[in-house]
Amino acid sequence: MTEEVTTLALDNVISDEDRAIFLMDEISRAARKTFDERAQPIGLNRTQWRVLAQLIKDPRLNQTDIAKRLELESATIGLAVSALTDQGYIKRRRDPADGRAWRLALTKRVEEILPDLRRAADETHKCFWAGISTHQKKALLQLLAAISANARREAL
């Protein structure tokens, strides 16, 4: 008995918009992996450096805010915060307005690793932006900002 082979009509299934989203995801994953490898000698895992990055961008965030922004479980963020506290990079205090929430603050010790983190980021950027002009980067940034705004509106 022979099996009939059917040719599927898949030519127009994946659009250019699909390809763009796939590429953004691929670039994001590759950038995280590359930066992780460069930041690993500093002694931080991905979640830990992402927590620090969130606090550097917005020091008012609490542990719950960071979990939401990173789309990670509270327990995962709690473990990262505990490790960062043990390493002396952040301090954790109960939020006076909400006893269930933890307020986080960067310590001076973070300044010791910032040059190494900056170097890891710069090396990653050098690799990813090779052959891309300043004008092209600015245009891409504008496009990505617009797409990000659309995505945030859609998520509401």
RODO-2510 file (C-alpha; in nm, 4 decimals, decimal comma):
residues 156
     n   res          X          Y          Z
     1     m     0,0000     0,0000     0,0000
     2     t     0,1462     0,3345    -0,0995
     3     e     0,0903     0,6556     0,0877
     4     e    -0,0309     0,9521    -0,1115
     5     v     0,1891     1,2591    -0,0797
     6     t     0,0019     1,5854    -0,0808
     7     t     0,1653     1,9130    -0,1726
     8     l     0,0514     2,1830     0,0650
     9     a    -0,0073     2,5377    -0,0569
    10     l     0,2122     2,7213     0,1933
    11     d     0,3485     2,9991    -0,0258
    12     n     0,1545     3,2835     0,1363
    13     v     0,1208     3,1542     0,4906
    14     i     0,4117     3,3528     0,6406
    15     s     0,3908     3,7250     0,5695
    16     d     0,6660     3,9873     0,5778
    17     e     0,5110     4,1113     0,9031
    18     d     0,5459     3,7594     1,0473
    19     r     0,9087     3,7493     0,9351
    20     a     0,9744     4,0866     1,1021
    21     i     0,8313     3,9652     1,4335
    22     f     1,0309     3,6404     1,4077
    23     l     1,3475     3,8410     1,3387
    24     m     1,2863     4,0710     1,6384
    25     d     1,2421     3,7665     1,8604
    26     e     1,5539     3,5995     1,7169
    27     i     1,7604     3,9164     1,7675
    28     s     1,6314     3,9572     2,1226
    29     r     1,7190     3,5994     2,2155
    30     a     2,0619     3,6220     2,0535
    31     a     2,1368     3,9540     2,2256
    32     r     2,0395     3,8142     2,5669
    33     k     2,2462     3,4998     2,5126
    34     t     2,5491     3,6955     2,3908
    35     f     2,5285     3,9448     2,6764
    36     d     2,4758     3,6607     2,9275
    37     e     2,7976     3,4969     2,8112
    38     r     2,9858     3,8253     2,8469
    39     a     2,8303     3,9083     3,1862
    40     q     2,8771     3,5586     3,3339
    41     p     3,2330     3,6306     3,4603
    42     i     3,0864     3,9154     3,6677
    43     g     2,8928     3,6516     3,8619
    44     l     2,5394     3,7438     3,7625
    45     n     2,2861     3,5204     3,5974
    46     r     2,0367     3,6527     3,3419
    47     t     1,7563     3,7182     3,5887
    48     q     1,9881     3,8964     3,8314
    49     w     2,1291     4,1348     3,5750
    50     r     1,7805     4,1967     3,4351
    51     v     1,6613     4,2900     3,7870
    52     l     1,9553     4,5285     3,8230
    53     a     1,8830     4,6778     3,4794
    54     q     1,5213     4,7424     3,5765
    55     l     1,6301     4,9167     3,8970
    56     i     1,8909     5,1226     3,7126
    57     k     1,6230     5,2348     3,4643
    58     d     1,3629     5,3027     3,7368
    59     p     1,4781     5,2942     4,1015
    60     r     1,1175     5,3302     4,2252
    61     l     1,0208     4,9781     4,1184
    62     n     0,9352     4,7190     4,3778
    63     q     0,9800     4,3450     4,3499
    64     t     0,6265     4,2922     4,2152
    65     d     0,6711     4,5643     3,9504
    66     i     0,9902     4,3994     3,8284
    67     a     0,8236     4,0576     3,8099
    68     k     0,5462     4,2078     3,5947
    69     r     0,7866     4,3949     3,3659
    70     l     1,0056     4,0909     3,3128
    71     e     0,7021     3,8610     3,2884
    72     l     0,8529     3,6244     3,5435
    73     e     0,7050     3,4546     3,8466
    74     s     0,7325     3,6371     4,1797
    75     a     0,9272     3,3442     4,3240
    76     t     1,1855     3,3671     4,0432
    77     i     1,2352     3,7372     4,1065
    78     g     1,2437     3,6708     4,4811
    79     l     1,5333     3,4276     4,4368
    80     a     1,7215     3,6756     4,2163
    81     v     1,6623     3,9569     4,4656
    82     s     1,7795     3,7370     4,7537
    83     a     2,1000     3,6530     4,5663
    84     l     2,1585     4,0198     4,4778
    85     t     2,0976     4,1122     4,8416
    86     d     2,3445     3,8451     4,9578
    87     q     2,6014     3,9799     4,7099
    88     g     2,5478     4,3317     4,8441
    89     y     2,4123     4,4852     4,5223
    90     i     2,0677     4,5748     4,6537
    91     k     1,8838     4,6260     4,9811
    92     r     1,5323     4,5019     5,0345
    93     r     1,2823     4,6638     5,2709
    94     r     0,9109     4,6188     5,3287
    95     d     0,7053     4,8841     5,1539
    96     p     0,5462     5,1029     5,4233
    97     a     0,2392     5,1559     5,2018
    98     d     0,1954     4,7826     5,1310
    99     g     0,3419     4,5379     5,3817
   100     r     0,3255     4,2570     5,1246
   101     a     0,5539     4,4372     4,8776
   102     w     0,9324     4,4703     4,8879
   103     r     1,0993     4,8030     4,8119
   104     l     1,4386     4,7613     4,6491
   105     a     1,7355     4,9962     4,6454
   106     l     2,0670     4,9706     4,4647
   107     t     2,3742     4,9905     4,6860
   108     k     2,7074     5,1592     4,6141
   109     r     2,8509     4,8127     4,5423
   110     v     2,6657     4,8121     4,2071
   111     e     2,9012     5,0878     4,0927
   112     e     3,1875     4,8352     4,1119
   113     i     3,0374     4,6139     3,8406
   114     l     2,8868     4,8827     3,6173
   115     p     3,2066     4,9280     3,4113
   116     d     3,2175     4,5521     3,3447
   117     l     2,8465     4,5436     3,2567
   118     r     2,8941     4,8457     3,0301
   119     r     3,1892     4,6750     2,8589
   120     a     2,9831     4,3563     2,8086
   121     a     2,6997     4,5626     2,6598
   122     d     2,9362     4,7619     2,4360
   123     e     3,0982     4,4420     2,3039
   124     t     2,7534     4,3008     2,2319
   125     h     2,6489     4,6202     2,0522
   126     k     2,9694     4,6240     1,8469
   127     c     2,8910     4,2743     1,7235
   128     f     2,5205     4,3331     1,6547
   129     w     2,5522     4,6779     1,4946
   130     a     2,8451     4,5898     1,2646
   131     g     2,7903     4,7427     0,9199
   132     i     2,4890     4,9492     1,0308
   133     s     2,5160     5,3277     0,9900
   134     t     2,4142     5,5822     1,2531
   135     h     2,1328     5,6950     1,0240
   136     q     2,0057     5,3373     0,9889
   137     k     2,0187     5,2866     1,3679
   138     k     1,8173     5,6037     1,4280
   139     a     1,5573     5,5023     1,1696
   140     l     1,5314     5,1540     1,3204
   141     l     1,4976     5,2969     1,6708
   142     q     1,2084     5,5178     1,5553
   143     l     1,0350     5,2231     1,3912
   144     l     1,0837     4,9981     1,6938
   145     a     0,9559     5,2725     1,9271
   146     a     0,6381     5,2998     1,7192
   147     i     0,5931     4,9205     1,7125
   148     s     0,6539     4,9060     2,0885
   149     a     0,3926     5,1766     2,1505
   150     n     0,1435     4,9847     1,9358
   151     a     0,2223     4,6630     2,1243
   152     r     0,1758     4,8322     2,4636
   153     r    -0,1600     4,9762     2,3525
   154     e    -0,2704     4,6324     2,2329
   155     a    -0,1669     4,4730     2,5622
   156     l    -0,3902     4,7036     2,7664
***
